[in-house]
């Protein structure tokens, strides 16, 4: 898993460094996306229902309701940056918080997110690949770095 984390991080960093954001392509290709986020079972916000709403051309809020190994609720504020050479593709980063419950235990903490977001030009479908590490503050201090996911959303303009 460590090798996959390193490879994903390296690929994402190379992509971010070599990208050339275009100010003309600032508007998102969709305003609202609703769907599912499929993840491994380690983080509190693992497999979830996902709703993403762009509040400006470059910032979005994402709400997650986890239905995986733990029931959890989370919210993220994300900053999206377009790629000039790839219409519909954006990279994003952000932060938020979560709370979850499993076996009468409560899990609470901050989370970050880094990923790629693609909106198909001729279909109301959005795909997102992200890394969302979590830091449990409650019940114990525990860093969860292996939180990768693929989201599929139906989009509305």
Secondary structure, 3 states (H helix, E strand, C coil): CHHHHHHHHHHHHHHHHHCCCCHHHCCCCCCEEEEEEEECCCCCCCCEEEEEEECCCCEEEEEEEEECCCEEEEEEEEEEEECCCCCCEEEEEEEEEEEEEECCEEEEEEEEEEEEEEECCCCCEEEEEEECCEEEEECCCEEECCCEEEEEEEEEC
